């Protein structure tokens, strides 16, 4: 039975510009995370005894990648005992001053470009066609130039661009599954979107996503694919498994601070929320919601809590608390509700003055205060 095994990755983004500001040398640490994720891919190639490595665009950042990074990349790729096939993406396009043009690559590396779009590896009985970027933005590609698959070989089409999602004004080689399906290739090695996808309308089309997440819009598991293809009775059977490479995970959390009487109570709620996260792994953004009259300064709150975290940011999205004194005077349903709830809260507070250590009364007072806030929110805003 004829079989081929390879690793498919994309969107590594070596030397990516890191725009978020974490603690210490955050940008350097995150760029190292990206390198470590790529090292994990190369280790998997060796451990799985893969016969090939495919990189479907955006291996590096053209505008920010340094010579030292290219030297590091050369060393690593030259140590692989298998062919490496790369297509340029929109972040590393094949332009005049591209590292793809100006840099000496190891002998086992092939860059597929508009000038040299295809490769046949006879020892693997493999035919590859690549369609990447020759500029930072490109219109829909001309698929009529793609050479047809070779029946007796495994056929892989490498593509970097927008598949089935051409609804933005950004032009990144938009194409549909229906158009690609007409090419009749055995495997479509995609890149561009940073979230992995194994379920396109097009059969055998796979996008591994970025090996390391690069922002809060890239939550979830990140990694690459090990792909096995075999010929059975004139059919090509494909098996794809994902392996994890990411060092960090991004998390967006929300916290309602309605009812907090002081900053200490807000901090206690935040610390309680953080108990489920890992300071060594997780990159956290907490959005404060609800209504309060407390002064919640984002920088102050973030700096107070972020010492043990690589990245922890507090975003204040609270709104000003309701004016109870004014509402108590209103001759309306809202006014009646406010007066009733205020009376009940005052009764509990009177009991608390007599027995300040009573936990049950403390909980009751907190519950009634929240009920007042949420009730007013519903009555006034309709939400």
Secondary structure, DSSP 8 states (H G I E B T S, - for coil): --EEEEEEEB---BT----S--SSSHHHHHHHHHHHHHHHHHHHHHHTT-SEEEEES-SB-TTT--HHHHHHHHHHHHT-SSEEEEE--SSS---TT-HHHHS---TTEEEE-SSS-EEEEGGGTEEEEEE--SSSSB-S--GGGS----TTSEEEEEEES-BS---SSS-B--B-HHHHHTT--SEEEEES-SS-BS--SSTTEEE--BSS--STT--S--EEEEEEEEEETTEEEEEEEEEE--S-EEEEEEEE-TT--SHHHHHHHHHHHHTTS-TTTEEEEEEEESB--S---HHHHHHHH-TT-SSEEEEE--B----HHHHHT--SHHHHHHHHHHHHHHHHHHHHHH-TT-HHHHHHHHHHHHHHHHHHHHHHH--
